[in-house]
């Protein structure tokens, strides 16, 4: 209920609160009908629903969401636990989760974790319980769930992003391996003898999958596998790798595990007088909005973060509305290769 009437000034008449009964009286319906409209119940005819909503607007009535949650056992909130909001993939996935949750009438509560440990994850779940959420989306990113280091509390509606724990949890992820295969095959199809690789962090599940796919494609094609250069997702680490690769005359093609590192590689090549794509072709991963405006525009693997977020919300709601009947397993979102001007056939 909300306050109405009165002057709102010291010594003035005390404000009264708009009740469900007030709305029912103005709309000419029962309090039960107002309750059904307030809770989004489908069993109210359209004309009556609009009549009640008009009365709510006129009186300034706002349903008590806390009381409704206690009564119906539902808070219309999805919690999100993640280890890094700075990475492109995580921030865009959270944005997509918030957008699709809002479309379903849900808000999100976000809890970041500085250090991904068992205690910190359990602490975050405890905090989520205090904040009253209906389900939790965990954006792991690092290699934890599949290694058995972190166990999520039983009896909680959970969707996990970016993990290899589909045997125990409901997992949504981009098809990391297929995206990397597309990138490497594109370069081999252009005529490059082999493809060098700038990796993501060793602790990253996504980075590991991309590296494994890069190596597998080269091995299947009978091509030499160069030693990978290790990065940490940052443009700075890509720049350092690019300086090393610029000194390798046998390097004609590079696959970087994300677009930010590709940006660093491009900067290093530019400084060392290595032309892209005339001397070396470069492919990234993510297809961030800026990738089309790199110099040259970057060929990259497109991740559909909006679809990842949509599927996370969909699976969370299936568990909420279906009582947890969603089976464990991994739902992979397809990737696509976006060819721009940073790749070409090798010289000669």
C-alpha positions in Angstrom: 0.0 0.0 0.0 1.0 3.6 -0.5 0.2 6.8 1.3 -2.5 9.2 0.0 -4.1 12.4 1.1 -2.9 14.8 3.7 -0.6 17.8 3.4 2.6 15.9 4.2 3.8 18.9 6.3 4.5 19.0 10.1 1.3 19.4 12.0 -0.7 18.5 8.9 -3.2 15.6 8.7 -1.5 12.2 8.9 -1.4 10.6 5.5 -3.6 7.6 4.8 -2.5 4.6 2.8 -4.2 3.4 -0.3 -5.5 -0.1 0.3 -6.6 -2.9 -2.0 -10.1 -2.3 -0.7 -9.9 1.3 -1.9 -8.9 0.2 -5.4 -11.7 -2.4 -5.4 -14.3 0.2 -4.4 -13.3 2.6 -7.1 -13.1 -0.1 -9.8 -16.4 -1.6 -8.7 -14.9 -5.1 -8.3 -13.9 -7.4 -5.4 -10.7 -7.2 -3.5 -9.9 -10.7 -4.8 -10.1 -9.4 -8.3 -7.7 -6.6 -7.5 -5.4 -9.2 -6.0 -5.5 -11.3 -9.1 -4.7 -8.3 -11.3 -1.9 -7.2 -8.9 -0.3 -10.7 -9.1 -0.6 -11.0 -12.9 -3.1 -13.8 -12.7 -4.3 -14.7 -16.2 -7.9 -15.5 -15.2 -9.1 -11.9 -15.4 -10.9 -10.6 -18.5 -9.2 -7.8 -20.3 -11.8 -5.1 -19.7 -11.9 -5.8 -16.0 -8.1 -5.8 -15.8 -7.9 -2.4 -17.4 -10.6 -1.1 -15.1 -8.6 -2.2 -12.1 -5.3 -0.9 -13.5 -7.0 2.5 -14.2 -8.2 2.6 -10.5 -4.6 1.8 -9.3 -3.2 4.6 -11.4 -5.8 7.1 -10.2 -5.3 6.3 -6.6 -1.5 5.9 -6.9 -1.7 2.3 -5.5 1.4 0.2 -5.6 1.2 -3.5 -4.7 3.4 -4.6 -1.8 5.9 -6.8 -3.5 7.4 -8.0 -0.3 4.1 -9.2 1.1 3.2 -10.8 -2.2 6.6 -12.7 -2.2 6.0 -14.0 1.3 2.5 -15.1 0.4 3.3 -16.8 -2.9 6.9 -17.8 -2.3 8.2 -15.9 -5.3 10.3 -12.8 -5.4 10.5 -12.1 -9.2 14.3 -11.6 -8.9 17.1 -13.6 -10.4 20.5 -13.4 -8.8 23.7 -13.2 -10.8 27.1 -14.2 -9.3 30.2 -13.6 -11.4 34.0 -13.3 -10.9 34.7 -10.4 -13.3 32.5 -7.7 -14.7 35.4 -6.1 -16.6 35.6 -8.7 -19.3 33.6 -8.1 -22.5 31.9 -11.5 -22.4 30.7 -11.2 -18.8 29.5 -7.6 -19.0 27.5 -8.2 -22.2 26.1 -11.5 -20.8 24.9 -9.7 -17.7 23.4 -7.0 -19.8 21.5 -9.6 -21.8 20.3 -11.4 -18.7 19.0 -8.1 -17.2 17.2 -7.2 -20.5 15.5 -10.6 -20.9 14.7 -10.9 -17.2 13.0 -7.5 -17.3 10.9 -8.6 -20.3 9.6 -11.4 -18.1 8.8 -9.1 -15.2 12.0 -10.0 -13.2 14.7 -7.9 -11.8 18.3 -9.0 -11.2 20.6 -8.8 -8.2 24.3 -8.8 -8.9 27.0 -10.0 -6.6 30.6 -10.0 -7.9 33.3 -12.2 -6.4 36.9 -11.0 -6.2 38.6 -14.3 -5.7 36.8 -17.5 -7.0 37.1 -19.9 -4.0 34.6 -22.3 -2.4 34.1 -20.0 0.6 33.5 -17.0 -1.5 31.0 -18.8 -3.7 29.1 -20.2 -0.7 29.2 -16.7 0.8 27.7 -15.2 -2.3 24.9 -17.8 -2.3 24.2 -17.0 1.4 24.0 -13.3 0.5 21.6 -14.2 -2.3 19.4 -16.0 0.1 19.3 -12.9 2.3 18.3 -10.8 -0.7 15.5 -13.2 -1.6 16.0 -14.4 -5.2 14.1 -17.1 -7.1 17.1 -18.5 -9.0 20.8 -17.8 -9.5 22.9 -17.5 -12.7 26.6 -18.2 -12.0 29.0 -16.8 -14.6 32.0 -18.9 -13.7 34.5 -18.1 -16.5 37.3 -19.8 -14.6 38.0 -23.6 -14.4 36.3 -24.4 -11.1 33.0 -26.3 -11.3 34.4 -29.0 -13.6 37.5 -29.4 -11.4 35.3 -30.1 -8.3 36.9 -27.1 -6.4 33.5 -25.4 -6.0 30.3 -27.2 -5.2 27.1 -25.1 -5.4 24.5 -25.5 -2.6 21.9 -28.2 -3.2 18.2 -27.3 -3.7 18.9 -24.0 -5.3 17.7 -23.2 -8.8 21.0 -22.6 -10.7 22.1 -21.9 -14.3 25.8 -21.8 -15.0 27.5 -19.9 -17.8 30.9 -20.8 -19.2 31.7 -24.1 -17.5 32.2 -27.8 -18.2 29.9 -28.9 -15.4 26.9 -30.0 -17.6 26.9 -33.4 -15.9 25.7 -31.7 -12.6 24.2 -28.4 -13.5 22.2 -26.6 -16.2 24.9 -25.0 -18.3 24.6 -22.4 -21.1 27.7 -21.5 -23.1 29.0 -20.3 -26.5 30.3 -23.1 -28.7 33.9 -22.1 -28.0 35.5 -25.0 -29.8 33.5 -24.6 -33.0 34.2 -20.9 -33.1 38.0 -21.5 -32.8 37.8 -24.2 -35.4 36.1 -21.8 -37.8 38.9 -19.2 -37.3 41.8 -21.6 -37.8 40.2 -23.3 -40.9 39.6 -19.9 -42.4 43.3 -19.1 -42.2 44.3 -22.5 -43.5 41.8 -22.2 -46.4 43.4 -18.9 -47.4 46.7 -20.9 -47.9 48.6 -20.3 -44.7 51.0 -23.1 -43.8 50.1 -22.9 -40.1 48.5 -20.6 -37.6 50.1 -19.0 -34.5 48.0 -18.6 -31.4 47.7 -16.0 -28.5 45.8 -17.8 -25.7 43.5 -16.6 -23.0 44.4 -17.2 -19.3 45.2 -20.8 -18.4 42.5 -20.8 -15.7 39.8 -19.9 -18.2 37.5 -22.6 -19.5 36.7 -20.7 -22.6 40.4 -20.0 -23.3 41.3 -23.6 -22.8 38.6 -24.8 -25.2 39.7 -22.3 -27.9 43.3 -23.4 -27.5 42.4 -27.1 -27.7 40.4 -26.5 -30.9 43.3 -24.5 -32.5 45.7 -27.3 -31.8 43.3 -30.0 -33.0 42.6 -28.4 -36.3 46.3 -28.0 -37.1 47.0 -31.6 -36.1 44.1 -32.9 -38.2 45.4 -31.0 -41.2 48.9 -32.3 -40.7 50.3 -28.8 -40.1 53.1 -27.8 -37.7 51.8 -26.6 -34.3 53.7 -23.4 -33.2 54.3 -22.8 -29.5 51.3 -20.8 -28.1 51.9 -17.3 -26.7 50.0 -16.8 -23.4 47.8 -13.8 -22.8 45.3 -12.6 -20.2 42.5 -11.2 -22.4 44.0 -7.7 -22.3 45.2 -5.6 -25.2 48.5 -5.2 -23.3 49.2 -8.9 -23.3 48.3 -9.1 -27.0 50.7 -6.2 -27.7 53.5 -8.2 -25.9 52.7 -11.3 -27.9 52.6 -9.2 -31.1 56.1 -7.9 -30.5 57.4 -11.4 -30.3 55.5 -12.6 -33.4 56.7 -9.6 -35.4 60.2 -11.0 -35.1 59.1 -14.3 -36.6 59.4 -14.3 -40.4 57.7 -17.7 -40.5 54.6 -16.2 -38.9 51.9 -15.4 -41.6 48.7 -16.0 -39.6 47.6 -15.4 -36.0 44.5 -16.5 -34.1 44.0 -14.5 -30.9 41.6 -15.9 -28.3 39.8 -12.5 -28.0 39.5 -9.2 -29.8 41.2 -7.1 -27.2 44.4 -9.1 -27.6 44.0 -8.9 -31.3 44.0 -5.1 -30.9 47.3 -5.3 -29.1 48.8 -7.6 -31.8 47.7 -5.1 -34.5 49.4 -2.3 -32.6 52.6 -4.2 -32.2 52.7 -5.2 -35.9 52.1 -1.6 -36.9 55.0 -0.4 -34.8 57.3 -3.1 -36.2 56.3 -2.4 -39.8 54.4 -5.7 -40.3 51.5 -5.1 -42.7 48.1 -6.7 -41.9 46.9 -8.6 -43.9 49.7 -8.4 -46.5 52.4 -9.8 -44.2 50.4 -11.5 -41.5 46.6 -12.3 -41.2 44.9 -11.8 -37.8 41.7 -13.3 -36.5 40.1 -12.5 -33.1 37.2 -13.9 -31.1 34.1 -12.2 -29.6 33.2 -9.7 -32.3 33.0 -6.7 -30.0 31.3 -3.7 -31.4 34.7 -1.9 -32.0 36.1 -4.8 -34.0 34.7 -3.4 -37.3 36.6 -0.2 -36.6 40.1 -1.6 -35.9 42.8 -0.8 -38.5 42.2 -2.9 -40.5 38.7 -4.0 -39.6 39.1 -7.3 -37.7 38.0 -10.7 -38.9 36.7 -12.4 -35.8 34.4 -15.1 -34.4 31.0 -13.7 -33.4 29.6 -14.7 -30.0 25.8 -14.1 -29.5 25.9 -12.8 -26.0 22.2 -11.8 -26.2 21.2 -15.3 -27.0 23.3 -16.7 -24.1 21.5 -14.2 -21.8 18.1 -15.2 -23.1 18.7 -18.9 -22.6 20.0 -18.3 -19.1 16.8 -16.5 -18.2 14.7 -19.1 -20.0 16.3 -22.0 -18.1 16.1 -20.1 -14.8 12.4 -19.5 -15.3 11.8 -23.1 -16.3 13.2 -24.2 -13.0 11.3 -21.6 -11.0 7.9 -22.3 -12.7 8.5 -26.0 -13.0 9.8 -26.8 -9.6 13.3 -27.6 -10.7 12.5 -30.1 -13.4 15.1 -28.9 -15.8 17.8 -31.6 -16.4 21.5 -31.0 -16.1 23.3 -30.6 -19.4 25.1 -28.1 -21.6 23.2 -25.9 -24.1 25.7 -24.5 -26.7 25.0 -21.3 -28.5 26.4 -21.4 -32.1 29.1 -19.0 -33.3 29.7 -17.5 -36.7 32.8 -16.2 -38.5 32.7 -12.5 -39.5 35.3 -12.0 -42.3 36.6 -8.4 -42.6 39.9 -7.0 -43.9 42.5 -8.4 -41.5 42.8 -11.7 -43.3 44.1 -12.6 -46.8 46.2 -15.2 -48.6 49.9 -15.2 -47.8 52.3 -13.4 -50.1 53.3 -15.4 -53.1 
